[in-house]
Amino acid sequence: MARTIAIANQKGGVGKTTTAVNLAASMAATRRKVLLIDLDPQGNATMGSGVDKYDVENTIYELLIEEKPVGDVAVKDTNGKYHLIAANADATAAEIKLMEVFARELRLRNALKAVQDSYDYIFIDCPPSLNMLTVNGMAAADSILVPMQCEYYALEGLTALMETIRQLADVVNPGLEIEGILRTMYDPRNRLANDVSEQLKNHFGEKVYRTVIPRNVRLAEAPSFGAPAMYYDKSSTGSKAYLALAGELIRRSENRKEVAKES
């Protein structure tokens, strides 16, 4: 049974898509079967996976609006390590048309039911805004992974996101929870970053990943080459950080299963 994780933050520029692409690649490197879903009309996760968003035949539009099965829509990333459901400007049209259909917030969840046993992890890259596509992503997810920079405004954005998650859990997805909070673009020399990091750990405890994603040139360069950082430069600190994050996420999942068995 796949663990479905939405990667979301209503604040843009926090490394959300970078996390989605590199975590998918890192999980695939551990021999897990991975599906990455791009819900953002900008299609950055699509391009970052080496798939041309202007030339792809099927996208999230065909999945949500035409109700094509996942197997017909998914393609492989540039290195053939994980599956991708692409997005481009058609996702904007999908958002508009979703407003006209019954149970519109559950379209993605229903589409993924048929492939729960085909993958170990499903990652959903949500747009940096609370729209119907984001609601679909969160409604389909078991949990939310929140990338955030350690700065003052990011704390405000996190507060808003927590309220959104609470409301969605009340209305459409009762089991929805925070998977973890990931500190991105982290610079330990920055005093404010260290202060905010401590606040996060004091407030959220073990929900804050031990792994920290540093500011790294290779992470920034990799998308222009249409590849996750670990394919572009596996030895870079950014690549190693996302591999460490994958390992931490796997350990947490295994611990969760053990607790469930005992209970």
N, C-alpha and C positions, 0 to 999 in steps of 0.2 A: 504494500500500500504506500503510495507516494506521500511524502510530506510536502505540502504546498505552502510556499512562503512568498508573501507579497513584499516587495522592497519599496518602501514608500516614505516620502516626506513632503509635506506641502510647500516647504521652502526649496527653491531651486538652487543648483550649484553646490550641492553638498556631497557629490560623488555617488549619487544613487545609481545611475546607469553604469558607471565604472564598476560599482560593486556587483550589479546584476551580471554583467558580462564576465568579469573576472572570477566571481564565485562559481558561476556555471562551469567555466573552464577548469577551475581548480577541483570542483567536485567530480567532473568527468575524468580528471587525472587520477582520482582515487578509485577508478573503475565503477563509479556509480552511474546509473542511467539518468540522464538529466534532460529536462525540457525547459527552455527559456522562452517566456512569452513577453513580447514587446507590446505594451499597450499605449505607448506614447506616439502621437502623430508625427513627431520629429524623426522617429525611426533611428535614434542613435544606437540603441542596443542591436538593432539589425545591422547597421553599417559596421559597428564595432565587432560584430561576429563574422565580418567578411562577406556579408550578403548584400547585394545591390538593391536598395529599397525601391529604386526606380524601375527595376527589371524583374522583380519577383512576381510570380504568377498569382499566388494566393497569399493573403495577409489576414490579419485579425478581423478584417471586414467580412471575409468569406466565412470565418468561423462564427462570428456573432450574429451577422445579419442573414447570410444565406444558409447558415447552419450546416456547413460542410463538416465532416468529421475531422478530428485532430490529425489522423493519419494522412488525410488528403491535403492538409494545409501546411503541416510541419516540413521544414527542410533541414539539412545539416549545415553546421557552421563551416567556416572556411577550411578547417582541419578535420572535419568529419567526426568530431568527438562528442558533440551534444546536438540535440534537436532544437530548432528555433521556429516559433511562429512569428513571422515578420510583421512590421508595421510601417506605414507611410502616411501620406496625407489622407488616404482613404479612411483612416481611423477617425478623422474628424467627421466624415460623412456617417460612419458607423455610430458615433455618439449621438448625432442628430436623429438617425433612424431608430435608435434604441428607445427614444422617448415615445415612440408610437406603438411599441410592442408590449405584449402582456408579460408580466414578471421580468421586466427589463434588467433588473439588478442581478438576476440569477442566470443570465445567459451563459456566462463563462463557467460558472460552477457546474451547470448541467452539461456543458460540452466536455468538461474534464472527467466526468464520471466514468466514461467508457475506457479511459486510459490510466486509471489509478494503479492498476497492477503492471503497467508497462514501464513505469519510471520509479526511481527511488526518490528523486527530488524534482519538484516543479517550482521554478522561480518566476515571479511576475514582476516586470519592471513597470511600475505605475507612473502616470504623468505627474508633474509637480503641481498639481491642483486638484481640488476636490470636485471632479465631474463624474459623469455616469460611467466612464471607463474605469476610473479609480475605484468607484463603488463596486463595479463588477469584480475588479481584482481583489478587493478586500473581502467581498462576499464569498469568493471562491477559495480563499486562503484559510489555512489552519492557524496561521500566525503572521505577524508583521515584523520584518526586520527594518530597523530605522537607522539609516546612515545620517550622521550629523557632524558638523564642524563644532569644535569647542569654542564658541563665541557667544556673546550675550544674546543676539537676535535669534540664534539657533535654539536657545532655551525657550524663548517665546513661541517659536514654531513648534517645538516639541509639545508644549502645553496644548496648543490647538489640535495637534494630531492625536494626542491622548483622548481628548474630548470626542473627536470624530470616531475613533475606534470604539469608545464606550457606547456611542449612539448606534453604531452599526451592529455591535454585539447585542444591543437591546432589541433591534428591529429585524435584522436579516441573517445574522451569523452569531448565534449564542456562544459558540465555542471559540470565538476569535480572541487571541491573546497577543501580547508582545513577545516575539521570539527573542529579540535582543536589540541592544542599542550599540551601534558601531561608531567609534570615533574615527573620523576620516580627515585626511589632509592635516595630520597632526604634527605640530612642531614643538618638541619638548622644551625648546629655548624660549618659547612664548609664555610669559607669566599668566596671561589671561587664559590661555589654553589649559594650563595646568590647574588653575582655579576652577574653571568650568568642569574639567574632567573630575575633579574631586567632588564637586557638587553632584554630578551625575552618579558617581559611585555611592555617595552617601544616601541619595534619594532612591535609586533603583537597584542598588546592591548587585546581586549576581546577574541581573538582566543586562548589565554592561559587559560586553565582551572583553576578555583580557587582551585579545589581539587588538592592536592599534594600527591603522593604515597611515603610513607616513606620507608627507609630501614627497613625490617622486617623479622625476622627469620622464622615466620610462612609462609610467602609468599614463601620463599626459600625451606622450608621443604615440603610443600603441594604436589608438583609434584611427589615426591618419593612415596607418598601414593596414587597416581592416582586420585587426587581430587582437585577442586578449593579450595582456602584458606577458603572460607566461609563454605564449607562442613567440612573441616579439623579443623578449629577453628574460628567460627563465631565471637568470641569476640576479636580477634586480631586486632591490629591497621591497618594491611594491608587489612583485610576483610572489616572493617568499611570504609576505604578509597575508596575501589572500589564500595561499596554500595553508598557512597556519589557521586562518579563519575557518576554512573548510574542515580542518581537523577538529577544531573546537566545536563547530556546529554538529559534526558527526558524534562526538563524545556526548554532547548534550542530548542528542536524539536517543542514543543508546541508554543513557541514564534515565531518560523519560520512560522508555519502554520497560526498563527494569522496575521502576517505581510502579508502573501500571500493572505489571505481572504480580508484584507483591500485594497490591491493594485488591 
